[in-house]
Amino acid sequence: MALDASDFCKIILAIIIPPLGVYLERGWGSDLAINCVLTLLGYLPGIIHALYIILKD
């Protein structure tokens, strides 16, 4: 799995603002809604989910 510059930027944004990283990867949808809920419940679960979404592909 090769990471390019856009993935690196998404990872940095996912650590700072997890829903933004998910939005840039997938756009509006269920993944963004799930990430928003996880981020509101706890910042760390939101980060983990965002990194999973970005690195999964």
C-alpha distance matrix in Angstrom:
0.0 3.8 6.6 9.8 13.4 14.0 11.3 13.0 16.3 15.6 14.7 18.0 19.9 18.8 20.2 23.4 23.9 21.6 23.0 22.4 18.6 18.7 21.1 19.0 16.1 18.3 21.9 25.0 24.8 24.8 21.6 23.3 26.5 25.0 23.4 26.8 28.6 26.4 26.7 30.4 30.7 28.9 26.7 24.3 23.5 22.8 20.3 18.5 18.5 17.3 14.3 13.6 14.0 11.8 8.8 9.5 8.3
3.8 0.0 3.8 6.5 10.2 11.4 9.4 10.7 14.1 14.1 13.7 16.5 18.6 18.1 19.6 22.4 23.2 21.4 22.8 21.6 17.9 18.7 20.7 18.1 15.6 18.4 21.6 25.0 25.4 25.9 22.6 23.8 27.3 26.2 24.2 27.3 29.5 27.4 27.2 31.0 31.6 29.6 27.1 24.9 24.6 23.5 20.7 19.6 19.7 17.8 14.9 15.1 15.1 12.2 9.9 11.6 10.0
6.6 3.8 0.0 3.8 6.9 8.0 5.9 6.9 10.3 10.6 10.3 12.9 15.0 14.9 16.4 18.9 19.8 18.4 19.9 18.4 14.8 16.1 18.0 15.2 13.3 16.6 19.4 22.9 23.7 24.3 20.9 21.6 25.2 24.3 21.9 24.7 27.2 25.1 24.6 28.3 29.2 27.2 24.3 22.5 22.5 21.0 18.1 17.6 17.9 15.5 12.7 13.7 13.6 10.1 8.6 11.3 10.2
9.8 6.5 3.8 0.0 3.8 5.6 5.4 6.5 8.9 10.1 10.9 12.8 14.6 15.4 17.1 19.0 19.9 19.0 20.2 18.0 14.8 16.4 17.6 14.4 13.1 16.6 18.9 22.6 23.9 25.1 21.9 22.1 25.8 25.5 23.0 25.4 28.3 26.6 25.6 29.2 30.6 28.6 25.6 24.3 24.5 22.5 19.6 19.8 19.8 16.9 14.7 16.2 15.4 11.7 11.2 13.9 12.3
13.4 10.2 6.9 3.8 0.0 3.8 5.4 5.1 6.3 8.7 9.9 10.8 12.5 14.1 15.7 17.0 18.0 17.8 19.1 16.4 13.7 16.0 16.8 13.4 13.2 16.9 18.6 22.2 24.1 25.5 22.3 21.8 25.6 25.5 22.7 24.7 27.8 26.3 24.8 28.3 30.0 27.9 24.6 23.7 24.3 22.0 19.2 20.0 20.2 16.9 15.1 17.3 16.4 12.6 13.0 16.1 14.9
14.0 11.4 8.0 5.6 3.8 0.0 3.8 5.4 5.1 6.2 8.6 10.0 10.6 12.1 14.4 15.5 15.8 15.4 16.0 13.3 10.6 12.8 13.2 9.7 9.7 13.3 14.9 18.5 20.4 22.0 19.0 18.4 22.2 22.5 19.8 21.6 24.9 23.7 22.3 25.7 27.6 25.9 22.8 22.2 22.5 19.8 17.4 18.4 18.1 14.6 13.5 15.6 14.0 10.4 11.8 14.5 13.2
11.3 9.4 5.9 5.4 5.4 3.8 0.0 3.8 5.4 5.0 6.1 8.7 9.8 10.2 12.4 14.3 14.7 13.6 14.8 12.8 9.4 11.2 12.7 9.8 8.7 12.4 14.7 18.1 19.4 20.5 17.1 17.0 20.7 20.4 17.7 20.0 22.9 21.3 20.3 23.9 25.4 23.5 20.5 19.5 19.6 17.3 14.7 15.2 15.0 11.8 10.1 12.1 11.0 7.2 8.1 11.2 10.5
13.0 10.7 6.9 6.5 5.1 5.4 3.8 0.0 3.8 5.4 5.1 6.4 8.7 9.8 10.9 12.8 14.1 13.7 15.6 13.5 10.4 13.1 14.8 12.0 11.7 15.5 17.4 20.7 22.1 23.0 19.5 19.0 22.5 22.0 19.0 21.0 23.9 22.0 20.5 24.0 25.5 23.2 19.9 18.8 19.6 17.5 14.4 15.3 16.0 12.8 10.7 13.5 13.2 9.6 10.1 13.7 13.6
16.3 14.1 10.3 8.9 6.3 5.1 5.4 3.8 0.0 3.8 5.4 5.2 6.2 8.5 10.1 10.8 11.8 12.2 13.7 11.0 8.6 11.8 12.8 9.9 10.8 14.6 15.7 18.8 20.8 22.0 18.8 17.6 21.1 21.2 18.0 19.4 22.6 21.2 19.2 22.5 24.5 22.4 19.0 18.6 19.6 16.9 14.2 15.9 16.3 12.7 11.7 14.8 13.9 10.6 12.2 15.6 15.5
15.6 14.1 10.6 10.1 8.7 6.2 5.0 5.4 3.8 0.0 3.8 5.5 5.0 5.9 8.6 9.9 9.9 9.3 10.4 8.2 5.1 8.1 9.5 7.1 7.6 11.2 12.6 15.6 17.3 18.3 15.0 13.9 17.5 17.5 14.4 16.0 19.2 17.9 16.3 19.6 21.6 19.8 16.6 16.3 16.7 13.8 11.5 13.1 12.9 9.2 8.8 11.6 10.4 7.3 9.8 12.8 13.1
14.7 13.7 10.3 10.9 9.9 8.6 6.1 5.1 5.4 3.8 0.0 3.8 5.4 4.9 6.3 8.8 9.8 8.8 11.2 10.0 6.7 9.5 11.9 10.3 10.1 13.5 15.3 18.0 19.1 19.4 15.8 15.1 18.3 17.6 14.3 16.3 19.0 16.9 15.4 19.0 20.4 18.1 14.9 13.9 14.6 12.4 9.3 10.6 11.4 8.1 6.6 10.0 10.1 7.2 8.6 12.1 13.2
18.0 16.5 12.9 12.8 10.8 10.0 8.7 6.4 5.2 5.5 3.8 0.0 3.8 5.4 5.3 6.5 8.6 9.2 11.9 10.2 8.1 11.6 13.4 11.9 12.7 16.0 17.2 19.7 21.2 21.7 18.2 16.9 19.9 19.4 15.8 17.1 19.9 18.0 15.7 19.0 20.7 18.2 14.6 14.2 15.7 13.4 10.3 12.5 13.8 10.6 9.6 13.3 13.5 10.9 12.4 15.9 17.0
19.9 18.6 15.0 14.6 12.5 10.6 9.8 8.7 6.2 5.0 5.4 3.8 0.0 3.8 5.4 5.1 5.6 6.7 8.8 6.6 5.4 9.2 10.4 9.3 11.0 13.9 14.4 16.6 18.4 19.2 16.0 14.0 17.0 17.1 13.5 14.2 17.4 16.1 13.6 16.6 18.8 16.8 13.4 13.8 15.0 12.0 9.7 12.6 13.0 9.5 10.0 13.5 12.9 10.8 13.3 16.3 17.3
18.8 18.1 14.9 15.4 14.1 12.1 10.2 9.8 8.5 5.9 4.9 5.4 3.8 0.0 3.8 5.5 5.2 4.0 6.9 6.4 4.3 7.1 9.6 9.5 10.1 12.6 13.7 15.5 16.6 16.7 13.3 11.8 14.6 14.0 10.4 11.8 14.6 12.8 10.8 14.2 16.0 14.0 10.7 10.7 11.4 8.5 6.2 8.9 9.2 5.9 6.7 10.2 9.9 8.6 11.1 13.8 15.5
20.2 19.6 16.4 17.1 15.7 14.4 12.4 10.9 10.1 8.6 6.3 5.3 5.4 3.8 0.0 3.8 5.8 5.9 9.5 9.5 8.1 10.8 13.2 13.2 13.8 16.3 17.4 19.0 19.9 19.7 16.3 14.8 17.1 16.1 12.4 13.5 15.8 13.5 11.1 14.3 15.7 13.0 9.3 9.0 10.9 8.9 5.8 8.8 10.5 8.2 8.1 11.8 12.6 11.4 13.0 16.0 18.1
23.4 22.4 18.9 19.0 17.0 15.5 14.3 12.8 10.8 9.9 8.8 6.5 5.1 5.5 3.8 0.0 3.8 6.3 9.3 8.7 8.8 11.8 13.3 13.4 15.0 17.4 17.6 19.0 20.4 20.6 17.5 15.3 17.4 17.1 13.3 13.4 16.0 14.4 11.2 13.8 15.9 13.4 9.7 10.7 12.9 10.4 8.4 11.9 13.1 10.6 11.5 15.0 15.2 14.1 16.2 19.1 20.9
23.9 23.2 19.8 19.9 18.0 15.8 14.7 14.1 11.8 9.9 9.8 8.6 5.6 5.2 5.8 3.8 0.0 3.8 5.8 5.6 6.9 9.3 10.3 11.3 13.1 14.9 14.6 15.5 17.0 17.3 14.6 11.9 13.9 14.0 10.4 10.0 13.0 12.0 8.9 11.4 14.0 12.3 9.1 10.8 12.0 8.7 8.0 11.7 11.8 9.2 11.3 14.3 13.9 13.3 16.1 18.4 20.1
21.6 21.4 18.4 19.0 17.8 15.4 13.6 13.7 12.2 9.3 8.8 9.2 6.7 4.0 5.9 6.3 3.8 0.0 3.9 5.4 5.4 6.6 8.8 10.2 11.1 12.4 12.9 13.8 14.6 14.3 11.3 9.3 11.4 10.9 7.2 7.9 10.8 9.4 7.1 10.4 12.5 11.0 8.2 9.1 9.3 5.7 5.3 8.5 8.1 5.6 8.2 10.9 10.4 10.5 13.3 15.2 17.2
23.0 22.8 19.9 20.2 19.1 16.0 14.8 15.6 13.7 10.4 11.2 11.9 8.8 6.9 9.5 9.3 5.8 3.9 0.0 3.8 5.4 5.1 6.0 8.6 9.9 10.3 9.9 10.2 11.3 11.5 9.0 6.1 8.4 9.1 5.8 5.9 9.4 9.4 7.7 10.3 12.9 12.5 10.5 12.0 11.3 7.5 8.5 11.1 9.4 7.0 10.4 12.3 10.7 11.2 14.6 15.9 17.4
22.4 21.6 18.4 18.0 16.4 13.3 12.8 13.5 11.0 8.2 10.0 10.2 6.6 6.4 9.5 8.7 5.6 5.4 3.8 0.0 3.8 5.4 5.0 6.2 8.6 10.0 9.2 10.5 12.6 13.8 11.3 8.5 11.3 12.5 9.5 9.5 13.2 13.1 11.1 13.6 16.4 15.7 13.1 14.6 14.4 10.7 10.5 13.3 11.9 8.7 11.3 13.7 11.7 11.1 14.7 16.5 17.3
18.6 17.9 14.8 14.8 13.7 10.6 9.4 10.4 8.6 5.1 6.7 8.1 5.4 4.3 8.1 8.8 6.9 5.4 5.4 3.8 0.0 3.8 5.5 5.3 6.3 8.7 9.4 11.6 13.1 14.0 10.9 9.1 12.5 12.8 9.7 11.1 14.4 13.5 12.0 15.2 17.4 16.2 13.5 13.9 13.6 10.2 9.1 11.2 10.0 6.3 8.1 10.6 8.8 7.5 11.0 13.1 13.9
18.7 18.7 16.1 16.4 16.0 12.8 11.2 13.1 11.8 8.1 9.5 11.6 9.2 7.1 10.8 11.8 9.3 6.6 5.1 5.4 3.8 0.0 3.8 5.5 5.1 5.9 7.1 8.9 9.7 10.3 7.1 5.9 9.6 9.8 7.4 9.4 12.5 12.0 11.5 14.5 16.5 16.0 14.0 14.3 13.0 9.7 9.7 11.0 8.5 5.5 8.3 9.4 6.7 7.0 10.7 11.6 12.6
21.1 20.7 18.0 17.6 16.8 13.2 12.7 14.8 12.8 9.5 11.9 13.4 10.4 9.6 13.2 13.3 10.3 8.8 6.0 5.0 5.5 3.8 0.0 3.8 5.4 5.3 4.3 6.3 8.5 10.4 8.3 6.1 9.7 11.3 9.4 10.2 13.7 14.2 13.4 15.8 18.3 18.3 16.3 17.3 16.1 12.6 12.9 14.6 12.2 9.3 12.0 13.1 10.0 10.0 13.8 14.6 14.8
19.0 18.1 15.2 14.4 13.4 9.7 9.8 12.0 9.9 7.1 10.3 11.9 9.3 9.5 13.2 13.4 11.3 10.2 8.6 6.2 5.3 5.5 3.8 0.0 3.8 5.9 5.8 9.1 11.5 13.6 11.2 9.7 13.4 14.7 12.5 13.7 17.2 17.2 16.1 18.8 21.3 20.7 18.3 18.9 18.2 14.7 14.1 15.7 13.8 10.4 12.0 13.5 10.5 9.1 12.7 14.1 13.6
16.1 15.6 13.3 13.1 13.2 9.7 8.7 11.7 10.8 7.6 10.1 12.7 11.0 10.1 13.8 15.0 13.1 11.1 9.9 8.6 6.3 5.1 5.4 3.8 0.0 3.8 6.2 9.6 10.9 12.5 9.8 9.6 13.3 13.9 12.2 14.3 17.3 16.9 16.6 19.6 21.5 20.9 18.8 18.7 17.5 14.4 13.8 14.4 12.2 9.1 10.3 10.9 7.6 6.3 9.8 10.6 9.9
18.3 18.4 16.6 16.6 16.9 13.3 12.4 15.5 14.6 11.2 13.5 16.0 13.9 12.6 16.3 17.4 14.9 12.4 10.3 10.0 8.7 5.9 5.3 5.9 3.8 0.0 3.8 6.7 7.4 9.3 7.3 7.6 11.1 12.1 11.4 13.4 16.1 16.3 16.6 19.2 21.1 21.2 19.6 19.8 17.9 14.9 15.2 15.6 12.6 10.4 12.3 12.0 8.3 8.7 12.0 11.6 11.0
21.9 21.6 19.4 18.9 18.6 14.9 14.7 17.4 15.7 12.6 15.3 17.2 14.4 13.7 17.4 17.6 14.6 12.9 9.9 9.2 9.4 7.1 4.3 5.8 6.2 3.8 0.0 3.8 6.3 9.3 8.5 7.3 10.4 12.5 11.9 12.8 15.9 16.8 16.7 18.8 21.2 21.6 20.1 21.0 19.3 16.0 16.6 17.8 14.8 12.4 14.9 15.2 11.5 11.8 15.4 15.3 14.7
25.0 25.0 22.9 22.6 22.2 18.5 18.1 20.7 18.8 15.6 18.0 19.7 16.6 15.5 19.0 19.0 15.5 13.8 10.2 10.5 11.6 8.9 6.3 9.1 9.6 6.7 3.8 0.0 3.8 7.2 7.8 6.1 8.1 11.0 11.2 11.4 14.0 15.8 16.0 17.4 19.9 20.9 20.0 21.3 19.3 16.0 17.5 18.7 15.4 13.7 16.8 16.8 13.4 14.5 18.0 17.6 17.5
24.8 25.4 23.7 23.9 24.1 20.4 19.4 22.1 20.8 17.3 19.1 21.2 18.4 16.6 19.9 20.4 17.0 14.6 11.3 12.6 13.1 9.7 8.5 11.5 10.9 7.4 6.3 3.8 0.0 3.8 5.5 5.5 6.5 8.8 10.2 11.0 12.8 14.6 15.6 17.0 18.8 20.2 19.9 20.8 18.2 15.5 17.4 17.9 14.3 13.5 16.6 15.8 12.5 14.6 17.7 16.6 16.8
24.8 25.9 24.3 25.1 25.5 22.0 20.5 23.0 22.0 18.3 19.4 21.7 19.2 16.7 19.7 20.6 17.3 14.3 11.5 13.8 14.0 10.3 10.4 13.6 12.5 9.3 9.3 7.2 3.8 0.0 3.8 5.4 5.0 6.1 8.5 9.8 10.6 12.2 14.0 15.4 16.6 18.2 18.3 19.0 16.0 13.8 16.1 16.1 12.4 12.6 15.7 14.4 11.7 14.6 17.3 15.8 16.8
21.6 22.6 20.9 21.9 22.3 19.0 17.1 19.5 18.8 15.0 15.8 18.2 16.0 13.3 16.3 17.5 14.6 11.3 9.0 11.3 10.9 7.1 8.3 11.2 9.8 7.3 8.5 7.8 5.5 3.8 0.0 3.8 5.5 5.1 6.1 8.6 10.0 10.5 12.1 14.2 15.3 16.2 15.8 16.1 13.2 10.9 12.8 12.7 8.9 8.9 11.9 10.8 8.1 11.0 13.7 12.6 13.9
23.3 23.8 21.6 22.1 21.8 18.4 17.0 19.0 17.6 13.9 15.1 16.9 14.0 11.8 14.8 15.3 11.9 9.3 6.1 8.5 9.1 5.9 6.1 9.7 9.6 7.6 7.3 6.1 5.5 5.4 3.8 0.0 3.8 5.5 5.1 6.1 8.7 9.8 10.3 12.3 14.2 15.1 14.4 15.4 13.2 10.1 12.1 13.2 9.9 8.9 12.5 12.5 9.8 11.9 15.2 14.9 16.1
26.5 27.3 25.2 25.8 25.6 22.2 20.7 22.5 21.1 17.5 18.3 19.9 17.0 14.6 17.1 17.4 13.9 11.4 8.4 11.3 12.5 9.6 9.7 13.4 13.3 11.1 10.4 8.1 6.5 5.0 5.5 3.8 0.0 3.8 5.4 5.1 6.3 8.7 9.9 10.7 12.5 14.3 14.5 15.9 13.3 10.8 13.7 14.6 11.4 11.4 15.1 14.8 12.7 15.2 18.3 17.7 19.2
25.0 26.2 24.3 25.5 25.5 22.5 20.4 22.0 21.2 17.5 17.6 19.4 17.1 14.0 16.1 17.1 14.0 10.9 9.1 12.5 12.8 9.8 11.3 14.7 13.9 12.1 12.5 11.0 8.8 6.1 5.1 5.5 3.8 0.0 3.8 5.5 5.2 6.2 8.6 10.0 10.6 12.2 12.8 13.5 10.4 8.6 11.7 11.9 8.6 9.8 13.2 12.4 11.1 14.1 16.6 15.9 18.0
23.4 24.2 21.9 23.0 22.7 19.8 17.7 19.0 18.0 14.4 14.3 15.8 13.5 10.4 12.4 13.3 10.4 7.2 5.8 9.5 9.7 7.4 9.4 12.5 12.2 11.4 11.9 11.2 10.2 8.5 6.1 5.1 5.4 3.8 0.0 3.8 5.4 5.0 6.0 8.5 9.7 10.3 9.9 10.8 8.3 5.5 8.4 9.3 6.5 6.8 10.5 10.7 9.6 12.0 14.7 14.8 17.1
26.8 27.3 24.7 25.4 24.7 21.6 20.0 21.0 19.4 16.0 16.3 17.1 14.2 11.8 13.5 13.4 10.0 7.9 5.9 9.5 11.1 9.4 10.2 13.7 14.3 13.4 12.8 11.4 11.0 9.8 8.6 6.1 5.1 5.5 3.8 0.0 3.8 5.5 5.1 6.2 8.6 9.9 9.7 11.8 10.1 7.2 10.3 12.2 10.0 9.9 13.6 14.3 13.1 15.1 18.1 18.4 20.5
28.6 29.5 27.2 28.3 27.8 24.9 22.9 23.9 22.6 19.2 19.0 19.9 17.4 14.6 15.8 16.0 13.0 10.8 9.4 13.2 14.4 12.5 13.7 17.2 17.3 16.1 15.9 14.0 12.8 10.6 10.0 8.7 6.3 5.2 5.4 3.8 0.0 3.8 5.4 5.1 6.2 8.6 9.9 11.8 9.5 7.9 11.6 12.8 10.7 11.8 15.3 15.4 14.8 17.4 19.9 19.8 22.3
26.4 27.4 25.1 26.6 26.3 23.7 21.3 22.0 21.2 17.9 16.9 18.0 16.1 12.8 13.5 14.4 12.0 9.4 9.4 13.1 13.5 12.0 14.2 17.2 16.9 16.3 16.8 15.8 14.6 12.2 10.5 9.8 8.7 6.2 5.0 5.5 3.8 0.0 3.8 5.4 5.1 6.1 7.3 8.3 5.7 4.8 8.6 9.4 7.9 9.7 12.7 12.9 13.2 15.7 17.7 17.9 20.7
26.7 27.2 24.6 25.6 24.8 22.3 20.3 20.5 19.2 16.3 15.4 15.7 13.6 10.8 11.1 11.2 8.9 7.1 7.7 11.1 12.0 11.5 13.4 16.1 16.6 16.6 16.7 16.0 15.6 14.0 12.1 10.3 9.9 8.6 6.0 5.1 5.4 3.8 0.0 3.8 5.4 5.1 4.7 7.2 6.3 4.2 7.4 9.6 9.0 9.5 12.5 13.8 14.0 15.7 18.0 18.9 21.6
30.4 31.0 28.3 29.2 28.3 25.7 23.9 24.0 22.5 19.6 19.0 19.0 16.6 14.2 14.3 13.8 11.4 10.4 10.3 13.6 15.2 14.5 15.8 18.8 19.6 19.2 18.8 17.4 17.0 15.4 14.2 12.3 10.7 10.0 8.5 6.2 5.1 5.4 3.8 0.0 3.8 5.5 6.8 9.9 9.2 7.9 11.1 13.2 12.5 13.2 16.3 17.4 17.4 19.3 21.7 22.4 25.0
30.7 31.6 29.2 30.6 30.0 27.6 25.4 25.5 24.5 21.6 20.4 20.7 18.8 16.0 15.7 15.9 14.0 12.5 12.9 16.4 17.4 16.5 18.3 21.3 21.5 21.1 21.2 19.9 18.8 16.6 15.3 14.2 12.5 10.6 9.7 8.6 6.2 5.1 5.4 3.8 0.0 3.8 7.0 9.0 7.8 8.2 11.5 12.7 12.4 14.1 16.7 17.3 18.0 20.2 22.1 22.6 25.6
28.9 29.6 27.2 28.6 27.9 25.9 23.5 23.2 22.4 19.8 18.1 18.2 16.8 14.0 13.0 13.4 12.3 11.0 12.5 15.7 16.2 16.0 18.3 20.7 20.9 21.2 21.6 20.9 20.2 18.2 16.2 15.1 14.3 12.2 10.3 9.9 8.6 6.1 5.1 5.5 3.8 0.0 3.8 5.6 5.8 6.7 9.1 10.5 11.2 12.8 14.8 15.9 17.2 18.9 20.5 21.5 24.6
26.7 27.1 24.3 25.6 24.6 22.8 20.5 19.9 19.0 16.6 14.9 14.6 13.4 10.7 9.3 9.7 9.1 8.2 10.5 13.1 13.5 14.0 16.3 18.3 18.8 19.6 20.1 20.0 19.9 18.3 15.8 14.4 14.5 12.8 9.9 9.7 9.9 7.3 4.7 6.8 7.0 3.8 0.0 3.8 5.7 5.3 6.4 8.9 10.2 10.7 12.5 14.4 15.6 16.7 18.4 19.9 22.9
24.3 24.9 22.5 24.3 23.7 22.2 19.5 18.8 18.6 16.3 13.9 14.2 13.8 10.7 9.0 10.7 10.8 9.1 12.0 14.6 13.9 14.3 17.3 18.9 18.7 19.8 21.0 21.3 20.8 19.0 16.1 15.4 15.9 13.5 10.8 11.8 11.8 8.3 7.2 9.9 9.0 5.6 3.8 0.0 3.8 5.3 5.1 6.2 8.6 9.8 10.6 12.3 14.3 15.4 16.4 17.9 21.1
23.5 24.6 22.5 24.5 24.3 22.5 19.6 19.6 19.6 16.7 14.6 15.7 15.0 11.4 10.9 12.9 12.0 9.3 11.3 14.4 13.6 13.0 16.1 18.2 17.5 17.9 19.3 19.3 18.2 16.0 13.2 13.2 13.3 10.4 8.3 10.1 9.5 5.7 6.3 9.2 7.8 5.8 5.7 3.8 0.0 3.8 5.4 5.1 6.1 8.5 9.9 10.5 12.3 14.3 15.3 16.0 19.4
22.8 23.5 21.0 22.5 22.0 19.8 17.3 17.5 16.9 13.8 12.4 13.4 12.0 8.5 8.9 10.4 8.7 5.7 7.5 10.7 10.2 9.7 12.6 14.7 14.4 14.9 16.0 16.0 15.5 13.8 10.9 10.1 10.8 8.6 5.5 7.2 7.9 4.8 4.2 7.9 8.2 6.7 5.3 5.3 3.8 0.0 3.8 5.5 5.2 6.1 8.6 9.8 10.6 12.3 14.2 15.2 18.1
20.3 20.7 18.1 19.6 19.2 17.4 14.7 14.4 14.2 11.5 9.3 10.3 9.7 6.2 5.8 8.4 8.0 5.3 8.5 10.5 9.1 9.7 12.9 14.1 13.8 15.2 16.6 17.5 17.4 16.1 12.8 12.1 13.7 11.7 8.4 10.3 11.6 8.6 7.4 11.1 11.5 9.1 6.4 5.1 5.4 3.8 0.0 3.8 5.5 5.1 6.1 8.5 9.9 10.5 12.0 13.8 16.7
18.5 19.6 17.6 19.8 20.0 18.4 15.2 15.3 15.9 13.1 10.6 12.5 12.6 8.9 8.8 11.9 11.7 8.5 11.1 13.3 11.2 11.0 14.6 15.7 14.4 15.6 17.8 18.7 17.9 16.1 12.7 13.2 14.6 11.9 9.3 12.2 12.8 9.4 9.6 13.2 12.7 10.5 8.9 6.2 5.1 5.5 3.8 0.0 3.8 5.5 5.2 6.1 8.7 10.0 10.5 11.7 15.1
18.5 19.7 17.9 19.8 20.2 18.1 15.0 16.0 16.3 12.9 11.4 13.8 13.0 9.2 10.5 13.1 11.8 8.1 9.4 11.9 10.0 8.5 12.2 13.8 12.2 12.6 14.8 15.4 14.3 12.4 8.9 9.9 11.4 8.6 6.5 10.0 10.7 7.9 9.0 12.5 12.4 11.2 10.2 8.6 6.1 5.2 5.5 3.8 0.0 3.8 5.5 5.0 6.2 8.7 10.0 10.3 13.4
17.3 17.8 15.5 16.9 16.9 14.6 11.8 12.8 12.7 9.2 8.1 10.6 9.5 5.9 8.2 10.6 9.2 5.6 7.0 8.7 6.3 5.5 9.3 10.4 9.1 10.4 12.4 13.7 13.5 12.6 8.9 8.9 11.4 9.8 6.8 9.9 11.8 9.7 9.5 13.2 14.1 12.8 10.7 9.8 8.5 6.1 5.1 5.5 3.8 0.0 3.8 5.4 5.2 6.2 8.6 9.9 12.3
14.3 14.9 12.7 14.7 15.1 13.5 10.1 10.7 11.7 8.8 6.6 9.6 10.0 6.7 8.1 11.5 11.3 8.2 10.4 11.3 8.1 8.3 12.0 12.0 10.3 12.3 14.9 16.8 16.6 15.7 11.9 12.5 15.1 13.2 10.5 13.6 15.3 12.7 12.5 16.3 16.7 14.8 12.5 10.6 9.9 8.6 6.1 5.2 5.5 3.8 0.0 3.8 5.4 5.1 5.9 8.1 10.9
13.6 15.1 13.7 16.2 17.3 15.6 12.1 13.5 14.8 11.6 10.0 13.3 13.5 10.2 11.8 15.0 14.3 10.9 12.3 13.7 10.6 9.4 13.1 13.5 10.9 12.0 15.2 16.8 15.8 14.4 10.8 12.5 14.8 12.4 10.7 14.3 15.4 12.9 13.8 17.4 17.3 15.9 14.4 12.3 10.5 9.8 8.5 6.1 5.0 5.4 3.8 0.0 3.8 5.5 5.3 5.6 9.1
14.0 15.1 13.6 15.4 16.4 14.0 11.0 13.2 13.9 10.4 10.1 13.5 12.9 9.9 12.6 15.2 13.9 10.4 10.7 11.7 8.8 6.7 10.0 10.5 7.6 8.3 11.5 13.4 12.5 11.7 8.1 9.8 12.7 11.1 9.6 13.1 14.8 13.2 14.0 17.4 18.0 17.2 15.6 14.3 12.3 10.6 9.9 8.7 6.2 5.2 5.4 3.8 0.0 3.8 5.7 5.4 7.6
11.8 12.2 10.1 11.7 12.6 10.4 7.2 9.6 10.6 7.3 7.2 10.9 10.8 8.6 11.4 14.1 13.3 10.5 11.2 11.1 7.5 7.0 10.0 9.1 6.3 8.7 11.8 14.5 14.6 14.6 11.0 11.9 15.2 14.1 12.0 15.1 17.4 15.7 15.7 19.3 20.2 18.9 16.7 15.4 14.3 12.3 10.5 10.0 8.7 6.2 5.1 5.5 3.8 0.0 3.8 5.7 6.9
8.8 9.9 8.6 11.2 13.0 11.8 8.1 10.1 12.2 9.8 8.6 12.4 13.3 11.1 13.0 16.2 16.1 13.3 14.6 14.7 11.0 10.7 13.8 12.7 9.8 12.0 15.4 18.0 17.7 17.3 13.7 15.2 18.3 16.6 14.7 18.1 19.9 17.7 18.0 21.7 22.1 20.5 18.4 16.4 15.3 14.2 12.0 10.5 10.0 8.6 5.9 5.3 5.7 3.8 0.0 3.8 5.7
9.5 11.6 11.3 13.9 16.1 14.5 11.2 13.7 15.6 12.8 12.1 15.9 16.3 13.8 16.0 19.1 18.4 15.2 15.9 16.5 13.1 11.6 14.6 14.1 10.6 11.6 15.3 17.6 16.6 15.8 12.6 14.9 17.7 15.9 14.8 18.4 19.8 17.9 18.9 22.4 22.6 21.5 19.9 17.9 16.0 15.2 13.8 11.7 10.3 9.9 8.1 5.6 5.4 5.7 3.8 0.0 3.8
8.3 10.0 10.2 12.3 14.9 13.2 10.5 13.6 15.5 13.1 13.2 17.0 17.3 15.5 18.1 20.9 20.1 17.2 17.4 17.3 13.9 12.6 14.8 13.6 9.9 11.0 14.7 17.5 16.8 16.8 13.9 16.1 19.2 18.0 17.1 20.5 22.3 20.7 21.6 25.0 25.6 24.6 22.9 21.1 19.4 18.1 16.7 15.1 13.4 12.3 10.9 9.1 7.6 6.9 5.7 3.8 0.0
